[in-house]
Amino acid sequence: MRKDLLIVAFIALLIIILASGTNIQSVEEYYLTHIDDINEDSKTVFIRIDASTVLENWQQLDPALRSEKYVPNDGVILEKTEYVLRPNDTVFDILQRMIRHNKIHMEFQGADENAYNSVYIQGINHLYEFSAGPLSGWMYAVNGEFPNYGVSKYELEDGDEIEFLYTCDLGRDLGHHYLE
């Protein structure tokens, strides 16, 4: 009897500990968790996602992706949107919050899974590297410049403008000529 009472007390204590430290949310609450209210004191950044280069390379695009669901008519997956900047936020932090809030598909390779020791964006909105030819994939720019390091290493500053751009020609179609 005493043993059973101890087991019940232990289980009750365990439930209390788990319940007090666990934030149970609906699906909608989960997606809105990381969206902060912007006020006049907030530091902010902007982000947009554009795959318009695919429109000029439509025949190279995987036939399964030739739909407005994956490539909108104007190529813009996300218009320029403002997000609160938290201390030490990287491009990847903002991208994750934006993806989660807007429920846009994204797949990435973790920093510990590649030689660059930074997150690598494999696909956004079901557009992946090589989806539109052998030189296609996602690149990012901050304030119009293409950094030479990964998204999880680039720390942002107030007012920065991030763009994720789909290239079909290793960045040359975006005006980036780092190989030349």
N, C-alpha and C positions, 0 to 999 in steps of 0.2 A: 504494500500500500504506500509506504513511504517512498519507495523507488519510483512508483508511478507518479506521485505528486511532484517529485523532483524533475522528472522528465517533462511533465506538463508545464511546470514553472520555467524550465529551461527553454522550451518551445515558445512560450508566451514572451519571454525576454528577447529571444531571437527575433520574433515577429515585430516587437516594439522597436528594436534596434534597426532592423531593415526598413520598417515603415517610416521611421523618423529621418532616415538618410536617403530615402528614395523618393524622387519626384515623379509621381505617376501622372502622365499626360495623355491627352487625346492626340490623334495624328495631327490635327490642325495646330494644337498647342506646340507640338514638337517642331513643326516647320517654322513657327513664328518665334520660337525661343530666343534666337540670336539676333533678332531685328530690334535695334534700339531706337527709341524716339529721338529724332534730331531736334535739338534746340539751338538757340543762338550761341551757346558756349561750346557746342560740340565741334570737335575736329572731325572732318569728313573727307572721304575720297569718292571718286566716281568710277564706275565700271561699265563696260559695254562689251557685247560679244557679236562679232560680225563674220559671216561666212560668204560675203558677196563675191569673192573670187571664184567660188564654185559655180556661180551663174555663168561666168565666161568659160568655164571648163566643164559644162554640163555633161558632155559625152564621155568624159573620163570618170564621172561619178558612178559609183556602184549603183546599178539599176534598182536595187532594193531601197535606196535612199533618195530616189528621184521623186520627192514628195514635199509639199509645203510643210508637212509635219516636221521634216528634218532640215530643210533649207527654205525659209520663208521667201516669198516673191521678191522682196528687196534684199534678201540675204542677212538681215539683221535678226539675230536670235534674241538679243536683249538690247533695248535702247539704253542710252546713257542713264545710269541710275546712281543715286547718292546713298552711301552707307556711312555709318558712324565708324570712325577710326579709333581703335583701342590702342593702348601702349604696346609697342613691339609687334603690331599687326604686320603680317607679310602679305604679298599678293595672294598667296594661297589661302590665307585666313579669310580674306574678303571674298575670294572666289567661292570658298566653301559655304560661307553664309549666304551669298547670293544664290548659289545653286540650290541650297536647301530651301530658302524662302520662295524661290520661283518654281521649285519642283522641276528643274531642268536636269536631265541625265548627265552624269559626268563619271568618267573612269580615270584613275590615275595610278601611277606606279610610285610606291613609297620611296623616300630618300634612302632607306636602307637596302633597296632592291636594285640600285644602279651604281655605276662608277662615279656619278657626278655628286652624290651625297645630297641631292635635292629632289623634291617631288617632280615627277614628269607627268604632264597632262597627256593622257593617251586619247581621250575622246570627250567631246561635249555635244550634247543633243544627238547622239548616235553617229556623229561624224568623227572618224578616227584617222590616225596616221595611215596614209595610203588609200583612204576611201575615195579620193579623187585623183589617183595617179601615184606614181612612184616617188614624187617629190612633195607630196602633200602632207599636211599636219597642222597642228596648232602652234602659234607663236604668241608671245605677249609683248606689249609695249607699255611703258610708263612715261607719260608726258611726251609721247611721240618717239621715244627712243627704245630700241630693242636691247635690253640688258644681256650681258654675256654670262648670266648665271640663272639658276633655276628659281621658280616661283616661290619656293619656301625659304629662300635666302634673301629675297628682296624686301627690306623693311620700308614701309611706306611713311610718307609725311603728309601733313594736313594739305588738302587741296590736290593731291596727286590724281591723275586720270589714268586708269588702267584700261587697256583694250586687249581682248583676246581675239586674234585674227586668224582665220584659216587661210593657209597658203597652199597653192597648187604647184608652186615652182620654187621650193626651198627658200621662200621669203623674197625672192626677186620681184614677184608680182605685188609685193607690199612695199617696195622701195627699199628693201634691206639687202645690202650686198656685202655681207660679212665674209663671203668666200672669195671675193675678187680682190 
